[in-house]
Amino acid sequence: LVQVAALSSALETEYLEDYRRGVSEVEALGFRVEAAPLTDVAKAYWWAAAPPADVGRELTELFLDRDVKAIWALTGGRFTLSFLDALDYDAIAANPKPLVGMSDIDVLNMAIHSRTGLVTFHADNVAFGTSDWNTLSETDHARQAEAYRRVLTSIEPIGTLPALTTWETWRLGRAEGRLIGGVARASGRHRPVQSQG
């Protein structure tokens, strides 16, 4: 079971089709997908689905729910800083599972990693990300799907991730070290920064 959670922006009517396409792509990977209670177009609190304490509580409950095997962010936004103190990091550490998302979700990725040591995944959100997989070539779509299957089902190191775009070098050279994901944005739509590191 993959649970889609509104961890930043709420689900808005104008993005319902993106959301549905994204869910279809995750289901096509072989997973059962359900929406967490706050992932509902009827929910609204400023630019989020609910007050910070409620979003933090729901995320903690998703980590505690033994039926939920992965949590996938609906979209990014500008809300996650508001509920970091509402998370139960001990409960999250005791119930590890993949958390997938990017943009504003990177705040969660970094907070959870720094407080628990757990690995989370800077990757496509459901409404802006997986919903665009239908624009990929057949080969890239298959490579992307396989990478996500590995992330969500294997405890083995992921290895090299497929690049979906041409690599851009800002400064020639070579580096070694830990790589932490960060916010990425292209053409008004959020896109993950992908690495071979």
Order of alpha helices (4+ residues) and beta strands (2+ residues): beta-alpha-beta-alpha-beta-alpha-beta-alpha-beta-alpha-beta-beta
